[in-house]
Amino acid sequence: MAAQEIFSVSQVNQYIKGMLDQDRFLGRIYIRGEISNYKRYPSGHHYFSLKDEGDALKCVMFRSAATRLRFQPESGMKVIAFGRVTVYPRDGVYQLYVEALSPDGIGELYVAFEQLKARLEAEGLFDEAHKKPLPAIPERIGVITSEAGAAVHDIIRVLRARWPLCEVRLLPVRVQGAEAPAEIASAIAYANRWKVADVLIVGRGGGSMEDLWAFNDERVARAIYASELPIISAVGHEPDVTIADFVADRRAATPSNGAELAVPDWQDVYSGLTQLDTRQRQAVLRRLQQARAAVERCDRSQALKNPYLLLESKQMELDRLTERLGSAAEKALNRQQVRLASLTAGLDAMSPLKVLSRGYSVTRNQAGAMTSVQEAAVGDELSTTLSDGTLTSVVTAVNEGRKGAV
């Protein structure tokens, strides 16, 4: 038996890896499947598996490729992955090195939009309680848009036509491309820092979802939310909806509509002032008519024509009141006198002197009035009060008798 050549594990893995790397079919392949066991590491690399009804394929997406993602992959999401299949020699397993990933059946931008919308809504960035009112008559309007687009001309034209008194301040930014979100967010922060306007209009003209994508950027959304100045989002045409629309204090259907929301129409204001002027004049005329009628009533008054008549009438009324007051006082005094006589008679009837005048007396020892012979002893000096004077006596005998006997 001939001797067989023996290979190491590394040699085998490298051999298989070389075969797979040379396979043109596996070198650029699109694979449809469902994401499972999705994990994102702090390094920025993404690890997951693609599976179908019966099988699974390990996948890795390095940070350099992941930075191009516009949506957040999640387990259970159906996707189409593009990449190359090769062997990872350390583990001896083959896997798909993903270079691009897109949702299966729906657009990548749409998924990214819905994911960001759900996250920001959960954080409260769309709450009505956070919306700021627009000033009724702003003096300065800040416009954050491209200086080269048609939108800025539409906005300025409408502002000039509706409210020529306002000052328009343009903060030019790019509204499309990778640099646009940072520029828009910086312009909003600048306007707030230096208070360049009373209200801001942020937007651009219409376009595809990709053209409008700068206004679906999280940086722009958070800059709008943090703004102390009220912001009108005026992006695209009426059917277009962006994240900026949800966060802004007011959403305009178009840039022109944003200008209409920012300032009043001078013709409406003039009409309102005219109506107020008319109402004020009518109110003044009514007051004058009322005052004139009051003066005429005074002129017809007998009291002003002959004041002595009013004085005589009041003097007679005073006499009647004085008479009624005197009569009432006399009646009250008589009632009190009768009551006093009654109380005096009752008090006199209760007087001890009345009792003494009927033959009774009051005997006292040193402790006071006595009610029993047991309070006296032979030799005590007693004082007896009669109706006409007092007797002093000395007890020679104490005789107890029947209680109550006279």
C-alpha positions in Angstrom: 0.0 0.0 0.0 1.5 3.3 -1.1 2.1 5.9 1.5 -0.6 8.6 1.6 0.3 12.3 2.0 -1.0 13.7 5.2 -2.3 17.3 5.3 -2.8 19.7 8.2 -6.2 21.2 9.1 -4.9 24.6 8.0 -3.9 23.2 4.6 -7.3 21.7 4.1 -9.1 24.9 5.1 -6.8 27.0 2.9 -7.3 24.6 0.0 -11.1 24.8 0.3 -10.9 28.6 0.7 -8.9 28.8 -2.4 -11.4 26.8 -4.4 -14.3 29.0 -3.2 -12.5 32.2 -3.8 -11.8 31.1 -7.4 -15.5 30.2 -8.0 -17.0 33.0 -10.0 -20.5 32.0 -9.0 -19.8 32.3 -5.3 -17.7 35.4 -5.7 -20.6 37.7 -6.5 -23.9 36.2 -5.3 -27.3 37.5 -4.3 -29.1 35.4 -1.6 -32.6 35.8 -0.4 -33.4 34.7 3.2 -34.7 35.7 6.7 -32.4 37.2 9.2 -32.0 35.2 12.5 -29.7 35.5 15.5 -28.8 39.1 14.5 -26.0 40.7 16.6 -24.1 43.9 16.3 -20.8 44.1 18.1 -19.1 47.2 19.5 -16.6 46.9 16.7 -19.3 47.8 14.3 -19.4 44.4 12.6 -22.7 42.6 12.1 -23.2 38.9 12.6 -26.3 36.9 11.7 -27.6 34.0 9.7 -29.8 33.8 6.7 -32.3 31.0 6.7 -35.1 29.6 4.6 -37.5 26.7 5.2 -34.8 24.1 5.8 -31.3 25.5 5.9 -29.2 28.4 7.3 -26.1 30.2 6.2 -23.8 32.1 8.5 -23.1 35.7 7.5 -20.9 38.6 8.5 -21.0 42.2 7.5 -18.0 44.2 8.4 -18.2 47.8 9.6 -17.0 49.3 6.3 -20.0 47.8 4.5 -22.4 48.3 7.4 -21.9 52.1 7.4 -23.7 52.2 4.1 -26.8 50.7 5.6 -29.8 53.1 5.6 -32.0 50.8 7.8 -31.4 48.7 10.9 -31.4 45.0 10.3 -33.5 42.9 12.7 -34.1 39.2 13.3 -37.1 38.0 11.3 -36.6 40.6 8.5 -36.6 39.2 5.0 -33.7 40.6 3.0 -31.6 40.1 -0.1 -27.9 39.9 0.7 -25.1 40.5 -1.8 -21.5 39.2 -1.2 -19.1 36.4 -1.5 -19.1 32.9 0.0 -15.7 31.7 1.4 -14.2 29.8 4.3 -13.3 31.3 7.6 -10.2 29.2 8.3 -10.1 29.5 12.0 -13.4 27.8 12.5 -13.4 25.7 9.3 -16.8 27.0 8.3 -17.9 28.7 5.2 -20.0 31.9 5.4 -21.3 34.8 3.4 -19.3 38.0 3.6 -22.1 40.5 3.0 -21.2 43.7 1.1 -24.8 45.0 0.7 -28.1 44.3 2.3 -31.6 45.4 1.3 -35.1 44.5 2.5 -36.9 42.0 0.3 -40.1 43.3 -1.3 -39.9 46.9 0.0 -37.5 49.7 -0.4 -34.5 50.2 1.8 -35.3 53.9 2.3 -38.9 53.1 3.3 -37.7 50.7 6.0 -35.2 53.2 7.3 -37.9 55.9 7.3 -40.4 53.7 9.3 -37.7 52.6 11.8 -36.5 56.1 12.5 -40.1 57.4 12.7 -41.1 54.7 15.2 -38.0 55.3 17.4 -38.4 59.1 17.5 -42.1 58.9 18.1 -41.4 56.6 21.1 -39.0 59.2 22.4 -41.7 61.9 22.3 -40.2 64.0 19.5 -43.6 64.2 17.7 -45.7 65.1 20.8 -48.1 68.0 20.3 -47.2 69.3 23.8 -43.7 70.2 22.5 -45.1 72.2 19.5 -44.5 76.0 19.7 -47.0 78.5 18.4 -46.0 80.7 15.4 -45.7 84.4 16.0 -48.8 86.3 14.7 -46.8 89.0 12.9 -43.1 88.1 12.7 -40.6 90.8 11.9 -37.8 88.5 10.6 -38.2 85.2 8.7 -35.3 82.8 8.5 -35.2 80.5 5.4 -33.0 77.4 5.5 -32.8 76.0 2.0 -30.7 75.9 -1.1 -30.0 79.3 -2.6 -30.0 77.8 -6.0 -33.3 76.0 -6.0 -36.7 77.2 -7.0 -38.1 76.8 -3.5 -36.2 79.9 -2.1 -37.6 82.1 -4.9 -41.2 80.8 -4.3 -40.8 81.5 -0.5 -39.5 85.0 -1.0 -42.1 85.8 -3.6 -44.9 84.8 -1.3 -43.5 86.6 1.7 -43.1 89.8 -0.2 -46.6 89.6 -1.6 -48.3 88.7 1.7 -46.2 90.8 4.2 -43.7 93.2 2.7 -42.8 94.6 6.1 -41.0 91.4 7.2 -37.2 91.0 6.8 -36.1 87.7 5.1 -32.8 86.2 6.1 -31.5 83.3 4.0 -29.3 80.6 5.5 -28.1 78.7 2.4 -27.5 75.0 2.8 -27.3 71.9 0.6 -30.6 70.0 0.7 -29.4 66.9 -1.1 -26.4 64.6 -0.7 -24.3 63.2 2.1 -23.3 66.6 3.5 -26.8 68.1 3.5 -28.1 66.8 6.9 -25.1 68.2 8.8 -25.5 71.6 7.1 -29.2 71.8 7.8 -28.8 70.9 11.4 -25.9 73.4 11.8 -28.0 76.2 10.2 -30.8 75.5 12.7 -28.4 75.6 15.6 -26.8 78.8 14.3 -30.2 80.5 13.9 -31.1 79.7 17.5 -27.8 80.7 18.9 -27.8 84.2 17.3 -31.6 84.6 17.2 -31.6 85.6 13.6 -35.3 85.3 13.1 -38.7 85.0 14.8 -39.6 81.9 12.8 -37.7 79.5 10.6 -38.8 77.9 7.3 -36.8 74.7 6.6 -37.3 72.9 3.4 -36.8 72.4 -0.3 -38.7 71.7 -3.5 -40.1 68.3 -4.6 -38.2 65.2 -5.6 -37.9 61.5 -5.1 -37.7 59.9 -1.6 -33.9 59.7 -2.1 -33.8 63.4 -3.1 -35.7 64.4 0.1 -33.7 62.0 2.3 -31.7 64.8 4.1 -35.0 65.7 5.9 -35.4 62.1 7.1 -32.0 62.3 8.8 -31.9 61.9 12.6 -29.5 64.8 13.0 -32.0 67.2 11.3 -34.9 65.8 13.4 -33.1 66.4 16.7 -32.0 69.9 15.6 -35.6 70.8 14.9 -36.7 69.3 18.2 -34.0 71.3 20.1 -34.9 74.6 18.4 -36.2 77.4 20.6 -37.4 79.2 17.5 -40.6 77.9 16.0 -40.0 75.9 12.8 -42.2 75.3 9.7 -41.2 72.2 7.7 -41.8 72.9 4.0 -40.4 69.9 2.1 -41.4 68.8 -1.3 -45.0 68.6 -2.6 -48.2 67.9 -0.6 -48.0 64.1 -0.8 -44.4 64.1 0.4 -44.0 63.3 4.1 -40.6 63.5 5.9 -39.5 63.0 9.5 -38.9 66.8 9.7 -42.7 67.2 9.1 -43.5 65.2 12.2 -41.0 67.0 14.5 -41.6 70.6 13.3 -44.0 72.9 15.0 -46.0 73.3 11.7 -46.0 71.2 8.5 -46.5 73.0 5.2 -47.6 71.2 2.0 -45.1 73.1 -0.1 -42.4 75.8 0.3 -44.9 78.4 -0.9 -47.4 77.2 1.7 -44.7 77.5 4.3 -44.4 81.2 3.5 -48.2 81.5 3.8 -48.1 80.0 7.2 -45.2 82.2 8.4 -46.8 85.6 7.8 -50.3 87.0 7.6 -51.8 88.5 4.4 -51.6 92.3 4.6 -54.9 92.5 2.8 -56.6 90.4 5.5 -54.9 92.6 8.2 -56.0 95.8 6.4 -59.6 94.5 6.2 -59.5 93.5 9.8 -58.2 96.9 10.9 -60.9 98.6 8.7 -63.6 96.6 10.5 -62.1 97.5 13.9 -62.0 101.1 12.9 -65.6 101.0 11.9 -66.7 99.2 15.1 -64.7 101.7 17.1 -66.4 104.7 15.4 -69.8 103.1 16.0 -69.0 102.5 19.6 -67.9 106.2 20.1 -71.0 107.4 18.4 -73.2 105.3 20.7 -71.4 106.7 23.7 -71.9 110.2 22.4 -75.6 109.6 21.8 -76.0 108.1 25.3 -74.1 111.1 26.8 -76.2 113.5 24.8 -79.4 111.8 26.0 -78.2 112.0 29.6 -77.5 115.7 29.2 -81.0 116.3 27.7 -82.6 114.4 30.7 -80.7 116.6 33.1 -81.7 119.7 31.1 -85.4 118.7 31.5 -85.0 117.9 35.2 -87.0 120.2 37.5 -84.3 119.9 40.2 -81.8 121.7 37.9 -84.3 124.3 36.8 -85.5 125.1 40.4 -83.1 123.6 43.0 -85.2 124.9 45.9 -88.0 122.5 44.9 -85.7 119.6 45.5 -84.5 121.2 48.7 -88.0 121.7 50.0 -88.9 118.1 49.1 -85.9 116.8 51.0 -86.6 119.0 54.0 -90.1 117.6 54.2 -88.8 114.1 53.9 -86.3 114.9 56.7 -89.0 116.2 59.0 -91.0 113.0 58.5 -88.0 110.9 59.3 -87.2 113.0 62.4 -90.8 112.7 63.6 -90.8 108.9 63.0 -87.4 108.6 64.8 -88.7 110.6 67.9 -91.9 108.5 68.1 -89.9 105.3 67.9 -87.5 106.5 70.6 -90.4 107.5 72.9 -92.1 104.1 72.5 -88.8 102.3 73.1 -88.2 104.4 76.3 -91.8 103.6 77.6 -91.2 99.9 77.1 -88.0 100.0 79.0 -89.6 102.0 81.9 -92.4 99.4 82.2 -89.8 96.6 82.2 -87.7 98.4 84.9 -90.8 98.9 87.1 -91.6 95.2 86.8 -88.0 94.2 87.7 -88.0 96.6 90.6 -91.2 95.2 92.1 -89.9 91.7 91.8 -86.6 92.6 93.4 -88.4 94.4 96.2 -90.5 91.3 96.9 -87.4 89.2 97.2 -85.7 91.7 99.7 -84.8 90.3 103.1 -86.0 93.6 104.7 -89.6 92.8 103.6 -89.3 89.5 105.5 -88.1 91.3 108.7 -91.0 93.7 108.5 -93.3 90.8 108.9 -91.9 89.8 112.4 -88.9 87.7 111.4 -85.3 88.2 112.4 -81.8 87.1 111.5 -79.5 85.8 114.2 -75.7 85.8 113.6 -72.7 84.4 115.4 -69.1 85.1 114.6 -69.3 82.7 111.6 -72.3 84.4 110.0 -76.1 83.9 109.8 -77.4 80.9 111.9 -79.9 78.3 110.7 -79.7 75.9 113.6 -79.5 76.1 117.5 -76.7 73.6 117.2 -74.5 76.4 115.9 -74.7 78.2 119.3 -73.3 77.3 122.6 -74.0 78.6 126.2 -72.0 81.8 126.6 -71.8 82.7 122.9 -72.5 86.3 122.0 -75.1 86.6 119.3 -76.4 89.5 117.1 -80.1 89.5 116.2 -81.3 91.8 113.3 -84.9 93.0 113.4 -86.8 95.3 111.0 -85.8 98.4 112.9 -82.4 97.6 114.5 -80.1 95.0 116.0 -80.0 93.3 119.5 -76.9 91.8 121.1 -77.5 88.9 123.5 -75.6 86.1 125.3 -76.8 82.5 125.2 -77.7 81.1 128.6 -79.4 77.9 127.4 -79.8 75.9 124.2 -83.1 74.2 123.8 -83.6 72.0 120.7 -87.2 71.8 119.5 -89.1 70.3 116.6 -87.7 71.3 113.3 -89.8 73.9 111.5 -91.8 74.8 114.7 -92.4 78.6 115.4 
